Amino acid sequence: MPPAPRAIVVGTGFGCRIHVPALRAAGFEVAGLIGTDPDRTRRRADAVNIADIFTDLSEAIDRTGAVAVTIATPPASHAALALTAIGRGCHILCEKPMAADLAEARAMLAAAEQAGVTHLIGNEFRWAPDRAMIGRAIANGLIGDPRYVTLSSVLPIVADPAARMPRWWFDAGAGGGWLGAHGSHLVDQLRVWLGEVDSLSATLPTVSDRPADAAEDSYVVRFGMKNGAQGVLQHSAGVWGPSENISRVAGTHGTLWVDKGVVKIADRDGVRDLPVDADLGLPPIETDDPRKAAMLFELAPFIRLCEALRAGVEGRPMPDGVPVPTFHDGVAAMALLDAIRQSAAQDGALVTLS
């Protein structure tokens, strides 16, 4: 049996919590952990059984012989790290949002394409069974031509400014804001389901009691798709009270939505459950620790993403049950995020995408 490919994880937060176990489950050897604070990096590496720590990516690649690098740091640092890894011939998985802006994202894609390395973006929720099943149902024509879309949620997770969250989430200089931290997932979901956005109007409000210079905790986007569908994408993480979520796509022949994790369809035959196809199932993960429930929600689809990374490293075909998110998708998502920010800066002005 050939040795497991070696990977380096950059980032000691989400990197240790999700990247490390997902890489191992996909068959990688995690050869090193990179952080900015050596003492903290050592403690976190010990907690997840990683022997070697580094503060410099080039040194880490040289000393470990790693063939893959995963990046789980704030968005403003992604481009420099990715370009270093790509320049050393490493395959790469970079967290979303891909970069600080569209220009950086395009530079990352160009470098990866020129180097001929596998390049993936951390949109692991493409593998969430309910989302994947809705995408497949739309593609198979179960609701006819999509016409109307609502993706709307409220959460209380940052309603209290004292809540512990990644610092970059509310640091605009680090690429933060709830649009990037969360909206990048929904923008990707929208593109997978319905294709490209034609035009949009947006605002980026702050609901919670945060300083005026803090990045937004909410976003509201009114959009039109190139296929003619119209819709609203809105989310706030700063709303006190119970969480609520609406995810619905209506077409000429029916409507799809998710109710407590179950995909539903309504058409002239009535309302019924739409079972998830067997090939869209996720790897089983068991734990007796209820505090790890959120991690399991993220970890299982991330394992699928790391399995795609390993396929790329080994020159095998990518899995085809779900479209694998690459730097091409990251660039398209950054174009949308930049357009949303442009519209919000102009009091919701209509922005047309090329």
Secondary structure, DSSP 8 states (H G I E B T S, - for coil): -----EEEEE-SSHIIIIIHHHHHHTT-EEEEEE-SSHHHHHHHHHHTT---EES-HHHHHHHH--SEEEE-S-GGGHHHHHHHHHHTT-EEEE-SS-SSSHHHHHHHHHHHHHHT--EEE--GGGG-HHHHHHHHHHHTTTTSSEEEEEEEEE--TTTSTTS---GGGG-GGGT-SHIIIIIHHHHHHHHHHH--EEEEEEE----SS--TTS--SEEEEEEEETTS-EEEEEEES---S--EEEEEEEESS-EEEEETTEEEEEETTEEEE----GGG-------S-GGGHHHHHHHHHHHHHHHHHHHHHTT-----SS---BHHHHHHHHHHHHHHHHHHHTTS--EE--
